[in-house]
């Protein structure tokens, strides 16, 4: 069995580390924060997860919140202007429900499970020097988290990274006093064309169930007013203002005024969607292997991040287990990443296409879903598996053929 080091104790790193321990490997994991520091810190993501990824957690027995977390079994999309005039609306059922567990709840529990299984969890900052040391004592070093010095080791792949700047200003909030949508709980995508998006769904946080939402603002647009926000209360007030001003239909769900789920339940930032080369070379010549967001980072608009992390961890786990006594060389690393990219290219295209000016064929499909219940069902399940709507969602010619087929069935 192999001796493996993982830098980063997040969704991908812990999923992989727990799986490796259960397979008999020795695993050292570096985290820059302890479980207690994570639990008492600020929110880190929105982590909307769907059936495929949740099933991978069940395989390892780490789906501890299946019975206690709010579930959502549908998806809706609404395109409407600031006056509430609706241009497009559909909703569809998911074959398997989704859920969102605050990582301040999830990650400390997974850390405990990692240690319980015999993993060596070290709380330490990791830089190049630490990576060199790990490479000298382990058969494989996997980097599952890291910005700055570590992130810079992995080079951007321009062929797979069409965007070169952040496409949205992001504002994430966990709230109370935001009533559930009418009907089946769902992930709700609301688009105000040319201005931004509002995405919401139920979640489980430190103090119990809440609503989680992300406001995505087009940089320089009318919702990009975060420059003077200093406190969590400032963040909440701006969020409510933007919701009432630009998404009045969703604002009807506000029960009086929004309330933070806790005082650290806010996060802001900007992300440049980027795919990098998966192998980096340390100054001493050792090769290290990137995982999940480190080498394939998406904007959170379509809710793919944690799902991609889980799916990447599964592919890496199976590949390591299948390797036997052979070395984890650069060729093997690149081959494993290509296995992941065969799937990941679809979430990347799915998200980037939604961020940009929507191509005509995409809008034709989304408009058709208003009156085609089966198509709405397919689109609802595309959050779970963006590959399932290829090629017709991504290619104009395939879309034309697909829609013609749908029309023929209707007639």
C-alpha positions in Angstrom: 0.0 0.0 0.0 1.1 3.6 -0.7 2.1 6.4 1.7 0.3 9.4 0.5 0.3 13.1 1.5 -2.7 15.4 0.9 -2.5 19.2 1.4 -5.9 20.6 2.1 -8.7 19.3 4.3 -11.8 20.3 2.4 -14.5 18.5 0.5 -12.0 16.9 -2.0 -9.0 16.3 0.3 -11.0 14.7 3.1 -13.2 12.6 0.8 -10.1 11.2 -0.9 -8.1 10.8 2.4 -10.9 8.9 4.1 -11.3 6.7 1.1 -7.6 6.0 0.9 -7.5 5.0 4.6 -10.4 2.7 4.1 -8.5 1.1 1.3 -5.5 0.4 3.5 -3.1 3.3 2.5 -1.2 5.5 4.9 -2.3 9.1 4.6 -0.8 12.3 6.0 -3.0 15.4 5.7 -2.0 19.0 6.2 -4.7 21.6 7.1 -4.0 25.3 7.8 -6.9 25.2 10.3 -8.1 22.8 13.0 -11.6 21.5 13.1 -12.4 23.9 16.0 -11.1 26.9 14.0 -13.2 25.9 11.0 -16.3 25.5 13.2 -15.9 28.9 14.8 -14.8 30.7 11.6 -16.7 32.3 8.7 -18.7 30.4 6.1 -16.5 29.1 3.3 -18.9 28.2 0.5 -22.5 27.4 -0.5 -21.8 23.7 -1.3 -25.1 22.8 -3.0 -24.7 19.0 -3.6 -26.8 16.6 -5.7 -27.4 12.9 -6.1 -24.3 11.7 -7.8 -21.9 13.4 -5.4 -24.0 12.5 -2.3 -24.0 8.9 -3.4 -20.2 9.0 -3.4 -20.3 10.1 0.2 -22.7 7.3 1.1 -20.2 4.8 -0.4 -17.7 5.9 2.3 -20.3 6.1 5.1 -19.7 9.8 5.6 -23.2 11.1 4.7 -23.9 11.9 8.3 -26.6 14.5 7.7 -28.9 12.6 5.3 -31.7 12.5 7.9 -31.2 15.9 9.5 -30.5 18.2 6.6 -33.2 20.0 4.6 -33.6 18.3 1.2 -34.6 19.9 -2.1 -36.0 17.8 -4.9 -36.4 20.3 -7.7 -34.9 23.2 -9.6 -36.5 26.3 -11.0 -35.2 29.0 -13.4 -36.7 32.5 -13.8 -35.6 35.2 -16.1 -37.2 38.5 -15.0 -36.4 42.2 -15.0 -36.3 44.6 -12.0 -40.0 45.3 -12.3 -40.8 41.6 -12.0 -41.7 41.1 -15.7 -41.1 37.4 -16.3 -39.5 36.5 -19.6 -38.9 32.8 -18.9 -39.9 30.4 -16.1 -39.7 26.7 -15.7 -39.4 24.2 -12.9 -38.6 20.5 -12.8 -38.2 17.6 -10.4 -34.8 16.1 -9.5 -34.5 12.3 -9.6 -32.6 12.5 -6.3 -32.8 15.3 -3.8 -29.9 17.7 -3.1 -28.7 19.2 0.1 -26.3 21.7 1.5 -24.3 21.2 4.7 -22.4 24.2 6.0 -18.7 23.2 5.8 -18.3 24.5 9.3 -20.5 21.6 10.4 -19.2 19.1 7.9 -15.5 19.4 7.8 -14.7 19.1 11.5 -16.8 15.8 11.6 -14.9 14.5 8.6 -11.6 15.5 10.2 -12.5 13.4 13.2 -13.4 10.5 11.0 -10.1 10.8 9.2 -8.2 10.6 12.5 -10.4 7.8 13.8 -9.4 5.7 10.7 -5.7 6.2 11.5 -4.9 9.3 9.4 -2.1 11.6 10.4 -3.8 15.1 10.5 -1.3 17.9 10.9 -2.4 21.5 11.5 0.2 23.6 9.7 0.6 26.1 6.8 2.0 24.5 3.7 4.4 26.2 1.4 7.0 25.0 -1.1 9.4 24.0 1.7 6.7 21.8 3.3 5.8 20.3 -0.1 9.5 19.4 -0.7 9.6 17.6 2.7 6.4 15.7 2.0 7.7 14.7 -1.5 10.8 13.2 0.1 8.9 11.0 2.5 5.7 10.0 0.5 5.0 8.1 -2.6 2.5 10.7 -3.8 1.7 14.3 -2.8 -1.7 15.6 -3.8 -2.5 19.3 -3.4 -6.3 19.8 -2.7 -6.1 23.3 -1.4 -3.7 26.2 -1.8 -3.5 29.8 -3.1 -0.5 32.1 -3.4 2.7 30.3 -3.4 1.3 26.8 -3.8 -1.4 27.7 -6.3 1.2 29.4 -8.5 3.0 26.1 -8.9 0.2 24.9 -11.2 0.2 26.6 -14.6 -3.0 27.8 -16.2 -4.1 25.8 -19.3 -5.2 28.5 -21.7 -6.9 26.0 -24.0 -9.2 25.0 -21.2 -9.6 28.4 -19.6 -11.5 30.8 -22.0 -12.1 33.4 -19.3 -9.3 35.6 -18.0 -11.0 37.7 -15.4 -13.8 37.3 -12.8 -17.2 37.4 -14.4 -19.1 38.1 -11.2 -18.8 39.9 -7.9 -20.0 37.2 -5.4 -21.9 37.7 -2.2 -22.9 34.6 -0.1 -25.2 34.8 2.8 -26.8 32.3 5.2 -30.1 33.7 6.4 -33.2 33.3 8.5 -36.6 35.0 7.9 -36.5 34.0 4.2 -39.6 31.8 3.7 -39.3 28.6 1.6 -40.4 28.9 -2.0 -44.0 27.8 -2.6 -44.3 24.1 -3.4 -41.5 21.6 -3.5 -38.2 22.9 -2.0 -35.8 23.6 -4.9 -32.6 25.3 -6.0 -33.9 28.6 -7.4 -32.0 30.3 -10.2 -33.1 33.9 -10.9 -31.6 35.9 -13.7 -31.9 39.6 -14.3 -30.4 40.0 -17.7 -27.4 42.2 -18.0 -27.4 42.8 -14.2 -26.8 39.5 -12.3 -28.3 36.5 -10.7 -29.8 35.4 -7.4 -29.5 31.7 -6.4 -31.0 30.2 -3.3 -31.7 26.9 -1.6 -32.3 25.4 1.9 -29.3 24.4 4.0 -28.1 23.1 7.3 -25.9 25.5 9.3 -24.5 25.8 12.8 -27.8 26.8 14.4 -30.0 24.4 12.3 -31.9 24.8 9.0 -31.6 28.1 7.1 -31.7 29.5 3.6 -28.5 30.0 1.7 -28.2 32.4 -1.2 -25.6 33.9 -3.5 -26.0 37.2 -5.3 -23.9 37.3 -8.4 -23.3 40.8 -9.7 -21.9 41.7 -13.1 -18.7 43.7 -12.4 -19.3 47.5 -12.7 -23.1 47.0 -13.0 -25.8 48.4 -10.8 -25.5 45.6 -8.2 -21.8 46.0 -7.8 -22.1 48.2 -4.7 -20.0 46.3 -2.2 -17.0 48.6 -2.0 -18.1 50.2 1.3 -19.4 47.1 3.0 -17.4 46.4 6.2 -19.5 44.4 8.7 -21.8 41.4 8.4 -24.8 43.6 9.0 -23.7 45.9 6.2 -23.5 42.9 4.0 -27.0 41.7 5.0 -28.5 45.2 4.4 -26.9 45.5 0.9 -28.1 41.9 0.1 -31.7 42.7 1.1 -31.6 46.0 -0.8 -30.4 44.2 -4.0 -32.9 41.5 -3.6 -35.8 43.9 -3.2 -34.6 46.2 -6.0 -33.5 43.6 -8.7 -35.4 40.4 -7.8 -38.8 41.6 -6.5 -40.5 38.3 -7.0 -38.0 36.5 -4.8 -38.1 39.4 -2.3 -41.7 38.5 -1.5 -40.2 35.6 0.5 -38.6 38.0 3.0 -40.4 37.7 6.3 -40.2 41.4 7.5 -36.4 41.7 7.2 -33.6 39.2 6.6 -31.7 37.9 9.6 -28.2 36.4 9.5 -28.0 32.7 10.5 -25.0 33.8 12.6 -22.6 36.7 12.6 -20.0 34.9 10.4 -22.5 33.7 7.8 -21.3 36.0 5.0 -18.6 35.8 2.4 -17.7 38.0 -0.6 -15.2 37.5 -3.4 -14.4 37.2 -7.1 -13.4 34.1 -9.0 -11.7 33.8 -12.3 -12.8 30.4 -13.7 -9.6 28.5 -14.5 -8.4 25.1 -15.5 -4.7 24.4 -14.8 -2.2 21.8 -15.8 -2.6 19.1 -13.1 1.1 18.4 -12.5 3.5 20.9 -10.9 7.3 20.5 -10.4 8.9 21.5 -7.2 12.3 23.3 -7.2 13.9 20.0 -6.1 12.4 18.2 -9.1 9.6 16.2 -7.5 6.2 16.1 -9.1 3.0 17.0 -7.2 -0.6 16.4 -8.3 -3.4 18.9 -8.1 -7.0 18.0 -7.2 -10.4 19.7 -7.6 -10.5 23.6 -7.3 -6.7 23.8 -7.3 -6.6 22.8 -11.0 -10.2 23.2 -12.1 -12.0 26.2 -10.5 -15.6 27.2 -11.5 -17.7 30.2 -10.6 -20.4 29.0 -8.1 -23.4 30.2 -10.3 -24.4 26.6 -11.3 -23.5 25.0 -8.0 -20.9 22.6 -9.3 -17.9 23.2 -7.0 -18.4 20.6 -4.2 -19.9 18.1 -6.6 -16.8 18.4 -8.8 -14.6 18.0 -5.7 -16.4 14.8 -4.7 -16.3 13.3 -8.2 -12.6 14.2 -8.7 -11.8 12.5 -5.3 -13.6 9.3 -6.4 -11.7 9.2 -9.7 -8.4 9.8 -8.0 -9.2 7.2 -5.3 -10.0 4.5 -7.8 -6.9 5.3 -9.9 -4.6 5.1 -6.8 -6.2 1.8 -5.7 -5.8 0.4 -9.2 -2.1 1.4 -9.5 -0.8 -1.4 -7.3 3.0 -1.2 -6.8 3.6 1.0 -9.9 5.0 4.5 -9.3 2.8 7.5 -9.3 4.7 9.2 -12.1 3.9 12.2 -14.2 2.4 10.2 -17.0 0.0 8.5 -14.5 -1.0 11.8 -13.0 -1.8 13.3 -16.4 -3.8 10.2 -17.4 -5.8 10.3 -14.2 -6.6 14.0 -14.6 -7.8 13.3 -18.2 -10.2 10.8 -16.8 -11.6 13.5 -14.6 -11.5 16.1 -17.4 -13.6 13.8 -19.5 -16.4 14.7 -17.0 -15.2 18.1 -15.7 -15.2 19.7 -19.1 -19.0 19.6 -19.0 -19.5 21.5 -15.7 -16.9 24.0 -16.9 -18.8 24.6 -20.2 -22.2 24.5 -18.3 -21.0 27.3 -15.9 -19.1 29.4 -18.4 -22.0 29.4 -20.9 -24.3 30.6 -18.1 -21.9 33.4 -17.1 -21.6 34.8 -20.6 -24.1 36.3 -23.1 -26.4 33.3 -23.6 -26.1 31.7 -27.1 -29.4 31.6 -29.0 -29.6 27.8 -28.9 -29.3 27.8 -25.1 -32.2 30.3 -24.7 -34.3 28.3 -27.2 -33.8 25.2 -25.0 -34.6 27.0 -21.7 -37.7 28.7 -23.3 -38.9 25.3 -24.6 -38.6 23.9 -21.0 -41.5 26.2 -20.1 -44.0 24.1 -22.0 -42.1 20.8 -22.2 -42.3 19.1 -18.7 -39.8 16.3 -19.7 -37.3 18.9 -20.9 -37.7 20.8 -17.6 -37.0 17.5 -15.9 -33.8 17.0 -17.9 -32.7 20.5 -17.1 -33.4 20.2 -13.4 -31.2 17.0 -13.3 -28.5 18.8 -15.3 -27.3 20.3 -12.0 -26.6 16.8 -10.8 -24.8 15.8 -14.1 -24.1 18.5 -16.7 -22.8 15.8 -19.0 -26.3 14.4 -19.3 -27.4 17.3 -21.5 -24.5 17.0 -24.0 -24.2 17.7 -26.8 -27.5 19.5 -27.4 -27.2 22.1 -24.6 -23.7 23.0 -25.7 -23.7 22.9 -29.5 -26.0 24.9 -31.7 -26.4 22.2 -34.4 -27.1 19.5 -31.9 -29.6 21.8 -30.1 -31.5 22.4 -33.4 -31.7 18.6 -34.0 -32.7 17.9 -30.4 -35.5 20.6 -30.4 -36.8 19.4 -33.7 -37.1 15.9 -32.1 -38.9 17.3 -29.1 -41.3 19.1 -31.4 -42.0 16.0 -33.4 -42.8 14.1 -30.2 -45.2 16.8 -29.1 -47.0 16.6 -32.4 
